[in-house]
Each structure stands twice: as C-alpha cells, then as structure tokens.
Amino acid sequence: MAADAGFIAESGGASTASVSTAESTRSARAVVLFRLIEGPVSPQAIGTDTPISTGRAHRALTELHKRDLVELLVPEEATDGPIFGVTARGEKAAFYIEQQGKT
C-alpha cells in the first residue's frame, strides 16, 4: 500500500532540471486517481474537469494502469472510450494518501 502511495507521490527520480515536470506528473497521477474515486471517466473528461491537460491525464492513466491502480472499462476503440475506473488497490492507495495527509 505504501509503495503504491509512494509511486503516486514520487517525483520519478528526476534531476533538478526537470523537477517542475516531475512535480506536475506526480500531481497529475494524484489528481487522476482522486478524480476516479468519484466514478469512471475518460482522459478527455479529466482534461475538462481538472486543471491538467487531456494528454497529461492520459499519461497518468497509463502509468496508474501499469500499476493496477486503475482499470480500462471501455476500450479506446469504443465511441465513448477510453473510460477508466479505479481498482480496489487504487482505492486503498488513495485512502492511504488521504490518511497520511491528515497526520
């Protein structure tokens, strides 16, 4: 659980030259995960509903999907796709992050 939360919060081992990019990637993963807690959504909707771009949302979703924190509910080929949802593992990671923020 802590490892998943750490992945969401980590900067990716970036050099100081790319700290702002790393911070925005970290922020994007957190924004996307917490948006998915509200319900399934597409990268386009995340781009509309949040301060991150559709492209950044898609990259964050891909990273989270590789870690089994989110799942693809509707494939990209579908008219409304892709649509992602949070997994039980993702919910646990989000809860862990929330609890860490309250301490």
JOLINPE-V500938 format. One record per residue. N is the residue number from 0. RES is the residue in one letter. PSI is psi in degrees with one decimal (999 if undefined). D_CENTER is the distance of its C-alpha to the mean C-alpha in Angstrom with 2 decimals. Layout:
n->N res->RES psi->PSI d_center->D_CENTER
n->N res->RES psi->PSI d_center->D_CENTER
//
This chain:
n->0 res->M psi->-48.7 d_center->15.27
n->1 res->A psi->-34.6 d_center->15.69
n->2 res->A psi->-41.8 d_center->14.68
n->3 res->D psi->-43.8 d_center->11.22
n->4 res->A psi->-38.8 d_center->10.93
n->5 res->G psi->-40.1 d_center->12.53
n->6 res->F psi->-42.8 d_center->10.19
n->7 res->I psi->-36.5 d_center->7.28
n->8 res->A psi->-15.2 d_center->10.21
n->9 res->E psi->158.9 d_center->12.23
n->10 res->S psi->0.6 d_center->13.46
n->11 res->G psi->17.6 d_center->14.02
n->12 res->G psi->33.5 d_center->17.75
n->13 res->A psi->152.3 d_center->18.31
n->14 res->S psi->169.1 d_center->21.81
n->15 res->T psi->-25.6 d_center->22.86
n->16 res->A psi->-26.9 d_center->23.19
n->17 res->S psi->24.3 d_center->19.49
n->18 res->V psi->-44.0 d_center->18.34
n->19 res->S psi->-37.0 d_center->17.24
n->20 res->T psi->-43.9 d_center->15.16
n->21 res->A psi->-42.5 d_center->13.64
n->22 res->E psi->-39.7 d_center->13.11
n->23 res->S psi->-32.7 d_center->11.47
n->24 res->T psi->-44.2 d_center->9.05
n->25 res->R psi->-47.1 d_center->8.41
n->26 res->S psi->-40.1 d_center->8.34
n->27 res->A psi->-43.6 d_center->6.01
n->28 res->R psi->-43.0 d_center->3.17
n->29 res->A psi->-45.1 d_center->5.12
n->30 res->V psi->-46.1 d_center->6.02
n->31 res->V psi->-47.3 d_center->3.66
n->32 res->L psi->-47.2 d_center->3.98
n->33 res->F psi->-28.6 d_center->7.35
n->34 res->R psi->-38.4 d_center->8.12
n->35 res->L psi->-23.0 d_center->7.99
n->36 res->I psi->-31.7 d_center->10.29
n->37 res->E psi->-22.4 d_center->12.67
n->38 res->G psi->165.8 d_center->12.95
n->39 res->P psi->147.0 d_center->12.23
n->40 res->V psi->158.2 d_center->11.45
n->41 res->S psi->160.8 d_center->11.78
n->42 res->P psi->-35.6 d_center->10.23
n->43 res->Q psi->-42.0 d_center->13.55
n->44 res->A psi->-38.3 d_center->13.29
n->45 res->I psi->-41.5 d_center->10.08
n->46 res->G psi->-30.2 d_center->12.21
n->47 res->T psi->-40.1 d_center->15.05
n->48 res->D psi->-15.8 d_center->13.81
n->49 res->T psi->171.6 d_center->11.94
n->50 res->P psi->0.4 d_center->13.19
n->51 res->I psi->153.4 d_center->10.92
n->52 res->S psi->162.2 d_center->12.52
n->53 res->T psi->-42.1 d_center->12.08
n->54 res->G psi->-45.0 d_center->12.29
n->55 res->R psi->-37.5 d_center->9.62
n->56 res->A psi->-42.8 d_center->7.25
n->57 res->H psi->-42.6 d_center->8.81
n->58 res->R psi->-43.3 d_center->8.54
n->59 res->A psi->-41.6 d_center->4.85
n->60 res->L psi->-40.8 d_center->5.24
n->61 res->T psi->-45.1 d_center->8.30
n->62 res->E psi->-44.7 d_center->7.41
n->63 res->L psi->-36.3 d_center->5.51
n->64 res->H psi->-40.2 d_center->8.52
n->65 res->K psi->-27.7 d_center->10.90
n->66 res->R psi->6.3 d_center->10.35
n->67 res->D psi->31.5 d_center->10.96
n->68 res->L psi->-22.3 d_center->8.16
n->69 res->V psi->161.2 d_center->7.87
n->70 res->E psi->150.4 d_center->11.06
n->71 res->L psi->116.2 d_center->12.69
n->72 res->L psi->-36.7 d_center->15.11
n->73 res->V psi->124.4 d_center->16.91
n->74 res->P psi->159.3 d_center->17.57
n->75 res->E psi->-30.3 d_center->17.38
n->76 res->E psi->-19.2 d_center->21.17
n->77 res->A psi->154.3 d_center->21.39
n->78 res->T psi->-42.2 d_center->22.51
n->79 res->D psi->-0.9 d_center->19.57
n->80 res->G psi->171.4 d_center->17.00
n->81 res->P psi->150.5 d_center->14.50
n->82 res->I psi->130.8 d_center->13.10
n->83 res->F psi->153.0 d_center->10.23
n->84 res->G psi->160.6 d_center->10.42
n->85 res->V psi->144.2 d_center->9.17
n->86 res->T psi->170.3 d_center->11.59
n->87 res->A psi->-38.8 d_center->13.98
n->88 res->R psi->-41.4 d_center->12.61
n->89 res->G psi->-39.7 d_center->9.12
n->90 res->E psi->-42.8 d_center->11.36
n->91 res->K psi->-41.5 d_center->13.44
n->92 res->A psi->-42.6 d_center->10.93
n->93 res->A psi->-42.8 d_center->9.96
n->94 res->F psi->-43.3 d_center->13.76
n->95 res->Y psi->-44.8 d_center->14.56
n->96 res->I psi->-43.9 d_center->12.64
n->97 res->E psi->-45.1 d_center->14.44
n->98 res->Q psi->-38.5 d_center->17.65
n->99 res->Q psi->-34.5 d_center->17.51
n->100 res->G psi->-20.6 d_center->17.23
n->101 res->K psi->-8.7 d_center->20.32
n->102 res->T psi->999 d_center->22.49
//
